Amino acid sequence: MAKLSDDKREAILAAAIRMFSEHGYSKVTMADIAEGAPVSKPTLYNYFADKQALFGAVVEHQCRTLLGGLSAAKRRKQDPREELTRLAGSFVEVLYDPASVRLFRLVISEQAAFPELGQMVVASGAEPVLGSVAAALREMNEEHTLGIEDAAQSARLLLGMLSGDEHLRCLAGVKPGLSRAEKKRLVQNAVEFFLRAHAVAT
């Protein structure tokens, strides 16, 4: 087998993300993706055994993007409100990105035919994101005495406030997305509720 190139793999994933999002999983063929990459079909199959494997890689890629966005928000050991605002803002930017919303819709629509997707999304995205946020909260709790008894549960609370109803409306197409002002308000409200719940002096 020819040596596999990271750049070529990224080009294939980019084409697959675009096509799956625009046309749906069932309507896109491996030939379509090879043409869109562009690579030859034999090259495409060197990287991915079949369309299901490629779709799984797309989901994992987008989940890593979400986690990477959170990891990029390096801690600065500043005021808890400022730290939480930066962390929550990073999460919101990726979660409400149009490409992410389209992928969520696609995962939901293909769940019946591709039952492993749910576990894949949880293992590749939800669990690492939760773990990353919980770890940050543990550090903040030690530094600022936030009153966090269960960091994982508190992380679920924070992330839940940032997704919840607003994300559902975007997924359902009721809203096309969130404006910059709406994102800022969502983050501010979630952070304020979180701080009050954890007895942080303001």
C-alpha positions in Angstrom: 0.0 0.0 0.0 1.2 3.5 -0.8 2.3 5.7 2.1 -0.7 7.5 3.5 -0.6 11.3 3.7 -2.1 13.3 6.5 -2.9 16.1 4.1 -4.7 13.8 1.7 -6.7 12.3 4.6 -7.7 15.8 5.7 -8.8 16.6 2.2 -11.0 13.5 2.1 -12.5 14.3 5.4 -13.2 17.9 4.4 -15.0 16.7 1.2 -16.9 14.1 3.2 -18.0 16.6 5.8 -19.2 19.0 3.2 -21.1 16.4 1.1 -22.6 14.5 4.0 -23.8 17.8 5.5 -25.3 19.1 2.3 -26.8 15.9 0.8 -27.1 13.4 3.7 -25.3 10.2 4.3 -27.5 7.9 2.1 -27.3 10.1 -1.0 -23.5 10.5 -1.1 -21.4 7.8 -2.7 -17.7 7.0 -2.2 -17.2 8.1 -5.9 -18.7 11.5 -5.1 -16.3 12.0 -2.2 -13.3 10.8 -4.2 -14.2 13.4 -6.9 -14.7 16.1 -4.3 -11.4 15.5 -2.5 -10.1 15.1 -5.2 -8.5 11.7 -5.1 -8.8 8.4 -7.0 -11.2 5.8 -5.7 -8.4 3.4 -5.0 -6.7 6.1 -2.9 -9.9 6.8 -1.0 -10.2 3.1 -0.2 -6.6 3.0 1.1 -7.7 5.4 3.8 -11.3 4.2 4.5 -12.6 0.7 3.9 -16.1 1.8 3.2 -18.6 4.7 3.6 -19.5 3.8 7.1 -15.9 3.9 8.2 -15.5 7.3 6.5 -18.7 8.6 8.2 -17.4 7.4 11.6 -14.1 9.2 10.9 -16.0 12.4 10.1 -17.9 12.2 13.4 -14.7 11.7 15.3 -13.0 14.5 13.5 -15.7 17.0 14.4 -15.8 15.8 18.0 -12.0 16.4 18.2 -12.5 19.8 16.8 -15.0 20.6 19.6 -12.5 19.3 22.2 -9.7 21.2 20.6 -11.6 24.4 20.8 -11.9 23.9 24.5 -8.3 22.9 24.9 -7.2 26.0 23.1 -8.8 28.1 25.9 -5.8 27.8 28.1 -6.3 28.7 31.8 -4.9 31.9 33.0 -5.7 31.5 36.7 -7.7 34.7 36.7 -11.0 35.6 38.3 -13.5 32.7 38.2 -16.0 34.7 36.2 -13.4 35.5 33.5 -12.1 31.9 33.4 -15.6 30.5 33.1 -16.6 33.0 30.5 -13.6 32.1 28.3 -14.3 28.4 28.7 -18.0 28.7 28.0 -17.4 31.0 25.1 -15.1 28.4 23.4 -17.7 25.7 23.9 -20.5 27.9 22.4 -18.4 28.9 19.4 -17.9 25.4 18.3 -21.3 23.9 19.4 -23.3 26.5 17.4 -21.0 26.6 14.4 -23.2 25.9 11.3 -21.0 22.9 10.4 -21.4 21.4 13.9 -25.2 21.9 13.8 -25.4 20.2 10.4 -23.4 17.3 11.7 -25.6 16.9 14.8 -28.6 16.8 12.5 -26.9 14.2 10.3 -26.0 12.0 13.2 -29.6 12.1 14.4 -31.0 11.3 11.0 -28.7 8.3 10.5 -28.9 6.9 14.0 -31.4 4.1 13.0 -29.2 2.9 10.2 -25.9 3.4 12.0 -26.6 2.6 15.7 -23.0 2.8 16.7 -23.0 6.5 16.1 -24.5 7.4 19.4 -21.7 5.6 21.3 -19.1 7.0 19.0 -20.3 10.6 19.6 -20.3 10.1 23.4 -16.9 8.4 23.4 -15.2 10.8 21.0 -16.8 14.0 21.9 -19.1 14.2 24.9 -17.0 12.3 27.4 -13.7 14.0 26.6 -15.3 17.5 26.6 -17.0 16.7 30.0 -13.7 15.5 31.4 -11.8 18.6 30.2 -14.4 21.0 31.7 -14.5 19.0 35.0 -10.7 19.1 35.2 -10.7 22.9 34.8 -13.4 23.2 37.4 -11.4 21.1 39.9 -8.4 23.4 39.5 -10.6 26.5 39.8 -12.2 25.1 42.9 -8.9 24.5 44.6 -7.7 28.0 43.7 -10.9 30.0 44.5 -13.0 27.7 46.7 -16.0 27.7 44.4 -18.0 25.2 46.5 -17.9 22.5 43.8 -18.5 19.1 45.4 -18.8 17.0 42.2 -16.8 18.5 39.3 -18.3 16.1 36.8 -21.9 17.0 37.8 -21.1 20.7 37.8 -19.5 20.4 34.3 -22.8 18.8 33.1 -24.7 21.6 34.6 -22.6 24.3 32.8 -22.6 22.5 29.5 -26.3 21.8 29.7 -27.1 25.5 30.2 -25.0 26.3 27.2 -26.8 23.9 24.9 -30.3 23.0 26.0 -33.2 24.8 24.5 -31.2 27.1 22.3 -29.3 24.2 20.7 -32.5 22.3 20.2 -34.1 25.2 18.3 -31.1 25.4 16.0 -31.2 21.6 15.4 -34.9 21.8 14.6 -34.4 24.7 12.2 -36.5 27.0 14.3 -33.5 29.3 14.5 -30.8 29.6 11.8 -28.1 30.0 14.5 -27.1 32.4 17.2 -25.9 35.9 16.6 -22.8 37.2 18.4 -25.0 39.1 20.8 -27.1 36.0 21.6 -23.9 33.9 22.2 -22.6 36.5 24.5 -25.9 36.7 26.5 -26.1 32.9 26.6 -22.6 32.6 28.1 -23.1 35.5 30.5 -26.4 34.0 31.8 -24.9 30.5 32.2 -21.8 31.8 34.0 -23.9 33.9 36.4 -26.2 31.0 37.3 -23.2 28.7 37.7 -21.4 31.1 40.0 -24.6 31.6 42.1 -25.1 27.9 42.3 -21.6 27.4 43.6 -21.7 30.2 46.1 -19.0 32.4 44.6 -18.8 35.8 46.2 -19.4 38.6 43.7 
